[in-house]
Amino acid sequence: MLISIVAPCYNEEAVVARFHEEIQKVAEELLPLGHDMEFVYVDDGSRDRTLAVLKQLAELDARVRYVSFSRNFGKEAALLAGLRHATGDSVIVMDADLQHPPELIRRMVGLREQGYDQVIARRTRTGDGLLRTATARLYYRLVNRLVDVELADGVGDFRLLSRRVVDAVLDLTEYNRFSKGLFAWVGFPGTTFEYENAVREHGRSSWSFRSLLNYGLDGLLSFNNRPLRAALYLGLCLLVCAGLYTAWIVGAALVNGVETPGYVTIVMAVTALAGVQMIMLGVIGEYTGRIYYEVKGRPHFLVKATNVEQTEGHAACGTTKDLIR
């Protein structure tokens, strides 16, 4: 069985060679069991020497396939490119910063042999701050009440996919992609196991609070239209409240006579309704924006450099120990 390792890279110059060395060790252990490997690296427009390191790795190891974007298109585009270029019977998606332990690959392959189409590694939140842990759990609890698929807390992109799962995901050509939700949407038999959260070896994560917030909103809006339905319900609720308030004002005027309405009440009502209208317009705008990008039909990414054609030959393999840093 051919296993493809798909690893998106963004400014991973300091760690990608060591990552490849660790993956090579796993590949050597699986080879006697009848499993060969290929390594698909996607350079997501890195600003450092990541591409240069990948080219050197390709010269040393004929199993290395790299794709380099013309600019930074984001991790979702990098995952899509990796899946498109992977030719294995099974595909393992993992980060190149060694936060996804390579030694877990053997366990994934063993579970795949038991018939599972998706083998999902779920990290524990050991080492995360209390605020981040509580926020993440609250988010997943909320989003699972709204979206059409089940998203598990701690489950990311680190997983093994069978060829039919990969083909099913590639058939989903939407522009606004949320891979975690897409993997859950396609279904097929799967299993999950937990692993201890690993510390990033070099550099800092490119995921800021703002990018995480936007990613969370993408997940919320990509798999349901309930926020739009909520706008309808909220409008009906406000209409009922306005009718009841009007009836109360008319009743009070008939009983006590006409009184001058309170200034504060009017200001609060106008401000609150204006805020609700802006929020609803924002929700509608988010969905309209997604339609706008889908209709334009632009490609998910543009490739600047790749060695896919060269790696189809039979060049000699080397090791990362020979890599000139």
Secondary structure as the mmCIF struct_conf table of DSSP 4:
data_model
#
loop_
_struct_conf.conf_type_id
_struct_conf.id
_struct_conf.beg_label_comp_id
_struct_conf.beg_label_asym_id
_struct_conf.beg_label_seq_id
_struct_conf.end_label_comp_id
_struct_conf.end_label_asym_id
_struct_conf.end_label_seq_id
STRN STRN1 LEU A 2 CYS A 9
BEND BEND1 TYR A 10 ASN A 11
TURN_TY1_P TURN_TY1_P1 GLU A 13 VAL A 15
HELX_RH_AL_P HELX_RH_AL_P1 VAL A 16 LEU A 30
HELX_RH_3T_P HELX_RH_3T_P1 LEU A 31 LEU A 33
TURN_TY1_P TURN_TY1_P2 GLY A 34 GLY A 34
STRN STRN2 ASP A 36 ASP A 43
BEND BEND2 GLY A 45 GLY A 45
BEND BEND3 ARG A 47 ARG A 49
HELX_RH_AL_P HELX_RH_AL_P2 THR A 50 LEU A 60
TURN_TY1_P TURN_TY1_P3 ALA A 62 ARG A 63
STRN STRN3 VAL A 64 PHE A 69
BEND BEND4 SER A 70 ARG A 71
HELX_RH_AL_P HELX_RH_AL_P3 LYS A 75 HIS A 85
BEND BEND5 GLY A 88 ASP A 89
STRN STRN4 SER A 90 VAL A 93
TURN_TY1_P TURN_TY1_P4 ALA A 96 ASP A 97
BEND BEND6 LEU A 98 HIS A 100
HELX_RH_3T_P HELX_RH_3T_P2 PRO A 102 LEU A 104
HELX_RH_AL_P HELX_RH_AL_P4 ILE A 105 ARG A 112
TURN_TY1_P TURN_TY1_P5 GLU A 113 GLY A 115
BEND BEND7 ASP A 117 ASP A 117
STRN STRN5 GLN A 118 ARG A 123
TURN_TY1_P TURN_TY1_P6 THR A 126 GLY A 127
HELX_RH_AL_P HELX_RH_AL_P5 LEU A 130 LEU A 146
BEND BEND8 VAL A 147 VAL A 149
TURN_TY1_P TURN_TY1_P7 ASP A 153 GLY A 154
STRN STRN6 VAL A 155 SER A 162
HELX_RH_AL_P HELX_RH_AL_P6 ARG A 163 LEU A 170
TURN_TY1_P TURN_TY1_P8 ASP A 171 ASP A 171
BEND BEND9 TYR A 175 ASN A 176
HELX_RH_AL_P HELX_RH_AL_P7 SER A 179 VAL A 186
BEND BEND10 PRO A 189 PRO A 189
STRN STRN7 GLY A 190 TYR A 195
HELX_LH_PP_P HELX_LH_PP_P1 GLU A 196 ARG A 200
BEND BEND11 GLU A 201 GLY A 203
BEND BEND12 SER A 206 SER A 206
HELX_RH_AL_P HELX_RH_AL_P8 PHE A 209 SER A 222
BEND BEND13 PHE A 223 PHE A 223
HELX_RH_AL_P HELX_RH_AL_P9 ARG A 226 ASN A 256
HELX_LH_PP_P HELX_LH_PP_P2 THR A 260 GLY A 262
HELX_RH_AL_P HELX_RH_AL_P10 TYR A 263 LYS A 296
TURN_TY1_P TURN_TY1_P9 GLY A 297 GLY A 297
BEND BEND14 HIS A 300 HIS A 300
STRN STRN8 VAL A 303 THR A 306
TURN_TY1_P TURN_TY1_P10 VAL A 308 GLU A 309
HELX_RH_3T_P HELX_RH_3T_P3 GLN A 310 GLU A 312
BEND BEND15 GLY A 313 GLY A 313
HELX_LH_PP_P HELX_LH_PP_P3 ALA A 315 CYS A 317
HELX_RH_3T_P HELX_RH_3T_P4 THR A 320 ASP A 322
#
